[in-house]
Amino acid sequence: MVNPLPENIKYCPRCANSLVWKMDGGRERPACPTPDCRFIFFGESSIGCAGVVLRDNKALLVQRGWEPFSGTWQLPGGYVEQDEVITEGVAREVMEEAGVEAEVNRAVAFRHSLGGTAGGPSANVYIVFALDYVSGEPIWDGDEIANAGFFSLEEMGQMEGVQGLSRWAIELTLNSNDSQGLRLQHGGSMATRPGWSLFGIDMPDPDLL
């Protein structure tokens, strides 16, 4: 039996030839039969990001104005563009959704999901960063974002619709310090490769061991 090709991808995006099934990496995948092309479709995926921005022990939250989940409160965030540095992407989302300027400090958590939740791609990685507050007061567009503000955990307990993943990430950030988590690496040949954003656990100072 020949597997049907996915409805949303039947032609090669590089050369427009019809795709066929080809064994690659232990499973059959839609692939271009043209020898000079060799395109293989590995599935739909996306990268999401969100920012925990703390000020005076309160975290920045935005209230969704659009479906899905309209009315719920969550961390500011969204999809990272395919040509965008991820640290710039999360800072952009914080500014776009809440009008607050912030800079990435470290990565505190990530979530991988399958199944195209809420109509998204079939696989998604969602990375939560802790950002240092720089300036600005919460503002919102009244459309995609219905409200925004800094809230304590106690205040969140009195609010309806605070998303569990957002609160969990805020608690992680509040109960850790700058040395706990994955920090953006700046030194060495690996960290300075063009187009790379490399995160890792900071090595302890050997003089302190």
Secondary structure as UniProt FT lines:
FT   TURN            7..8
FT   TURN            13..15
FT   STRAND          20..24
FT   TURN            25..26
FT   STRAND          27..31
FT   TURN            35..37
FT   STRAND          45..55
FT   TURN            56..57
FT   STRAND          58..64
FT   TURN            70..71
FT   STRAND          73..74
FT   STRAND          77..79
FT   TURN            82..83
FT   HELIX           86..98
FT   STRAND          101..114
FT   HELIX           117..119
FT   STRAND          123..135
FT   STRAND          145..151
FT   HELIX           153..157
FT   HELIX           164..174
FT   TURN            178..179
FT   STRAND          182..184
FT   TURN            189..192
FT   TURN            194..195
FT   STRAND          199..200
FT   HELIX           206..208
//
